[in-house]
Amino acid sequence: MDLFSRSWQALLAAVAETPDEDFELPSGCAGWLVRDLVCHLVIDAQDVLITLVTPADTAPTADATSYWELRDRPPAGDDPLDALVPRLASAYGEPRWLKFHLDDVGSAAGRAAVLADPAGRVGTQDKVLTAGDYLQAYVLEWTLHHLDLIAHRPGAAPPPAEALAGARAALERIAGEPFPSALADADALRVGTGRRAPTADERAALGGGGLAARLPLILG
């Protein structure tokens, strides 16, 4: 629960500190500008609020690891919601309105997470999880999107070290094995999820089989 709050607050702060002109830069999400990514975060924050007030009375069917499903290929942009995001982001006009909306709904999502009972059961995407597992899963989401936010913005504040470490551990649980220690946390996350190709040294560290053969892990 604490790591959820730290990673989310760091991401909200990073968006607030993003200069208006940087909203037109590419993000680390293929095909999305920074403004599109921020719009997606508004939707994510709404999803957190909706899920935390959607109680379930059946046994959990997923945990923080199995919440994530692996896709065969990256999103092609033809999913209706994915296609909506750039149009919705553009409709905001000035970056200040996106910042305002994210701060508003994002702060509410953060408060709701603090107030949630970690053992309480919630329903989302046809799954039932404890609220604690649901929020733990989002540490990976927030940290990856923080890296996406600063992908083409040298000097921007990175995610907290503890969030990077927690997100890496989550991705390793999804993968079923650890990434080589030679890869820093941010590099393991970017390479592991296909946000960039590995360097020659990283390919050597990953080796030729096992984990390397299954990368990238496309999360859905």
N, C-alpha and C positions, 0 to 999 in steps of 0.2 A: 504494500500500500504506500509506504514511504517513498519507494523508488518510482512508483507511478507519479507521485506528486512532484518529485525532483525533476524527472525527465520532462514532464508536461510544463512545469513552470519555466524551465530553461528554454523550451521550445517557444512558449508564448513570448518570453523576453526577447528571444532572437528575432521573432517576427516583428515585434514592436520596434526593434533597433534597426530593421532593414530600411535603408534609404528608399524613397519613393522610386527613384530611377532604376533601382535594382529589381523592382517587380517585373520589369520587361526582360530580365536575363533568363536564360534556360535554368531549369532546376535539374536535380538528379533523377527525376522521373521522366523517362523518355517521352518527348512530345508535349511536355507541360512546361510553361514558364513558371517563374516564382509565384506570380499572381494566381495561377491555376492551382498550384500546390497549396497556397494559403486558403483558397476557396475550399479545397478538399478537406483541409483541417477544420474548417467551420462545420462541414458535414460530419466529420469524425467526432467532433465535440458533441454535436446533436445526437449522434448514435450512442455515445457514452451516457448522456442524460436519459435517452429513451430506454436503454438497456437496464440502467440502474433502478428504473421505476417499473420494470416489467418482471415481477416476481414469477418464479416457477415452483410448482409443488411436486415435481417429479425428481428422481435421482439424477445427479449430473451425468451427462453423456460425453463430456469433454473436459479437459483441463487446460492449463496455460499453454501446453505444447500441442495437444491434438486440436486445439481451437484452429490452428493454422493448417490449411490444406495446400499441397504442392500442385502447381499447374504444370502442364507439359510445355507451355510457351508463354511468353510475356503477353499482357493485354494488348490487343490490336487497336484499341481505341474505338471499336464499334459497339461496345457495350453501351446501352442507352445512358446509364449514369455517368460512365467515363466520358462519353461524348458531350454530356450536359455541362460538365464542370468548366471547360474553357469558355463556353457561352455565358454561363452564370458569372464567372469571374470577370469577364469583360463588361457585363451589365453593371457591375459596381462602379465603374468609371474610375474615380480617384482611389489610390491605394489606402487613403485614410479611412475610407468606409469599410474596406475589407479588414483593416486593422481593428477598427472599432467593433465590428461584428464578432471577430474572433476573440477579442478581449472580453466582450460581453458574454457570449455563450461559452467560451473557453473557461472563464473564471467560474461560471456556474457549474460546469462539468468538474472542475477541480474541487469545488466545495462538496459536490455530491459524492465524489470519490472518498473524501475524508469522512463523510457522515455514513457511508455504506457499511453494513455488517459484512465482514470478510467471509463469514460462513453462510450468509444468505444466498439463496439460489436465484439466478436470473436467466432469462431466455433471450437468445439472439441467434439469428441465422439458422433456425431450426436446431439449435443446440441448447443444452442446459449446462451452466457452469456455476460454481460459487462466484460470488462477486470478487473475492480475492484473486481467483484464477483469471477471471476476465480482465481485471485491472493489471495483473501481472503480464498478461499477453500484450497489453497495450504499451508496455515499456519498450518492446521491440518496435512497435509501430511508431511511437514518438521518436525514438532514437534514429531509426532509419530516415524518417522524414526531416529530422533536424539535419542529418548529413545531406539530404536532398536539397534543403533550403540553402546551404552554404557551398554546394558543389562547385559553383563557378564564381565564388566570392572570397578570394584569398583574404585572410585577416579577420573574417567574421568569427564570432565566438562558436566553438565546437560544443557538442553535447558534454555534460559532466562526465568525468572519468568513470564514476560508479554506474552511470547509465550505459555507457559504452560496454563496460564489463558485463553488466546484467543482460544487455541485448545480445552480446556475443554468446554468453552462456545459453540463452534461450535458443539462438540459432543452432548451436551445437547440439542441443537436445533434439531439435527438429531433424537435424542431419543424422543423429545417432552416433556421432563421433566428433572429436575435437578438431579444430583447425590447427595447423602448425603454429608453434609458439613464435616462429619467426615473423608471422603476420601480426601487426598491431591490431588492436580491436577494431578501429575504424576501417582498416584495410580488409580485415576478415569479413566485416559486414558488407562492404561495398562489393568486394569480389564474390563473396558467397551468395549474394542475391542478384548478381548480374548487373550491378550498377556501373561497373567498369570491368574491363578485361584485366587479368592478372599480368604483372610484369614478368620478365624472364626469370628473375630471382624468385618471385612468388610461385610461378609454375614449377620451378625446381623444388621449392619447399613443399608444394602440394603433392608432388610425385605424379605418377602416370595412371594410377588406378584408384580404387576405393572412392574416397570423397571427391577427388579431382574429377573422376569420370562422371559424377552426378551433378556437378556444378554447371550452371547456376541453379540455386534453389529459388524457384519462382513462387512466392507466397501469395495465397489467395484466401 
